[in-house]
């Protein structure tokens, strides 16, 4: 009986150790899960998104939610775009097609490092709103991002 318990215990320890040393295929991929939430609103719209780390040369995707303040229904409009302006370089991006009403998905690749503005431009019948951040950092590389410059 004692040998059986020792044998069972040994197998359990080996299984546990091999599980701890087993590398998941996802661990080799480089993902960032520390997106920064951003909420803005004015008299007509509420804007919400999560901004992923922006790194030069790497694709970033942002899902933007726009809601009409007067009835809390999804905002649906034409001409909406995202602008990223860093060191005089302006990138304009239209939302991907097939969005859900009130949800706009933007995919883009930052081209210039530095601090600039990230705005969603929303034209309405009587005005055009620019909602976002005027202090958005775009990192030159993964090394810069991971060096702690991102404030986490």
C-alpha positions in Angstrom: 0.0 0.0 0.0 2.8 2.4 0.9 4.5 1.7 -2.5 1.2 2.5 -4.2 0.9 5.9 -2.5 4.5 6.8 -3.3 4.0 5.8 -6.9 0.7 7.8 -7.2 2.3 10.8 -5.5 5.3 10.6 -7.9 3.1 10.5 -10.9 1.1 13.5 -9.7 4.3 15.5 -9.1 5.6 14.6 -12.5 2.3 15.6 -14.2 2.3 18.9 -12.3 5.9 19.7 -13.2 5.4 18.9 -16.9 2.2 21.0 -17.0 4.2 24.0 -15.5 6.9 23.6 -18.1 4.6 23.1 -21.0 4.7 26.1 -23.2 1.4 27.1 -24.7 1.5 28.0 -28.4 0.1 31.4 -27.5 3.0 32.2 -25.2 5.3 32.6 -28.2 3.0 35.3 -29.8 3.4 38.9 -28.8 0.1 40.4 -27.6 -0.8 43.5 -25.7 -3.8 43.4 -23.5 -3.4 46.7 -21.7 -5.6 48.9 -23.8 -6.5 52.2 -22.2 -10.2 53.0 -21.9 -11.3 56.4 -23.1 -14.8 58.0 -22.6 -15.8 61.4 -23.9 -19.2 63.0 -24.3 -20.8 66.3 -25.3 -24.3 67.6 -25.6 -25.1 65.2 -28.5 -22.8 62.1 -28.3 -21.2 59.7 -25.9 -17.9 58.1 -27.2 -16.2 55.1 -25.7 -13.2 53.1 -26.9 -10.2 51.2 -25.7 -6.9 52.4 -27.2 -4.3 49.6 -27.7 -0.6 50.5 -27.3 0.3 52.3 -30.5 3.6 51.1 -31.9 5.1 52.3 -35.2 4.7 49.7 -38.0 2.3 47.5 -36.0 -1.4 47.2 -36.9 -3.8 48.5 -34.2 -7.5 48.0 -34.1 -9.9 50.2 -32.2 -13.6 49.5 -31.7 -15.4 52.8 -31.1 -18.9 53.0 -29.6 -21.0 56.1 -30.4 -24.3 56.8 -28.7 -26.9 59.6 -29.1 -27.2 61.4 -25.8 -30.8 62.5 -26.4 -32.3 59.0 -26.8 -29.3 56.7 -25.8 -29.6 54.9 -29.2 -26.6 53.9 -31.3 -25.3 56.8 -33.4 -25.4 56.0 -37.1 -23.8 58.5 -39.5 -21.7 58.8 -42.6 -18.2 60.3 -43.0 -16.9 59.2 -39.7 -13.1 58.8 -39.6 -10.3 58.3 -37.2 -7.3 60.7 -37.4 -3.9 60.1 -35.9 -1.7 63.2 -36.0 1.9 62.9 -34.8 4.7 65.3 -35.5 2.9 66.9 -38.5 2.0 63.5 -40.1 -1.7 63.0 -40.3 -3.3 59.6 -40.9 -7.0 59.4 -41.8 -8.7 56.1 -41.5 -12.3 55.1 -42.5 -14.1 52.5 -40.4 -14.1 48.9 -41.6 -17.3 47.9 -43.4 -20.0 45.8 -41.8 -20.2 47.5 -38.5 -23.0 47.1 -36.0 -25.0 50.4 -35.7 -23.2 52.7 -33.3 -20.0 50.5 -33.4 -17.2 51.6 -35.7 -14.0 49.5 -36.1 -10.8 51.2 -37.2 -7.7 49.3 -38.3 -4.5 51.3 -38.9 -0.7 51.2 -38.6 0.9 54.2 -36.9 3.7 55.6 -39.1 5.4 58.1 -36.8 6.5 58.0 -33.2 5.9 60.7 -30.7 3.0 62.4 -28.9 0.1 63.7 -30.9 -3.7 63.5 -31.2 -6.0 60.5 -31.8 -9.5 61.7 -32.7 -12.7 60.3 -34.1 -14.2 62.8 -36.4 -18.0 62.7 -36.4 -19.9 65.0 -38.9 -23.4 65.8 -37.9 -26.0 68.0 -39.6 -25.1 71.2 -37.8 -21.5 70.6 -36.6 -18.5 68.2 -36.7 -17.2 66.7 -33.4 -13.7 65.6 -32.8 -13.7 63.1 -29.9 -10.5 61.5 -28.5 -7.2 62.5 -27.0 -4.8 65.3 -27.8 -2.0 63.6 -25.8 -1.7 60.2 -27.4 1.7 58.5 -27.4 2.9 56.4 -30.3 5.9 54.3 -29.5 8.9 53.8 -31.8 9.3 50.1 -30.9 8.3 47.3 -28.6 11.4 48.0 -26.6 10.4 51.6 -26.0 6.9 50.4 -25.0 8.1 47.7 -22.7 10.8 50.0 -21.1 8.1 51.4 -18.9 7.5 54.6 -21.0 3.9 53.7 -21.3 3.2 54.4 -17.6 2.1 51.0 -16.4 
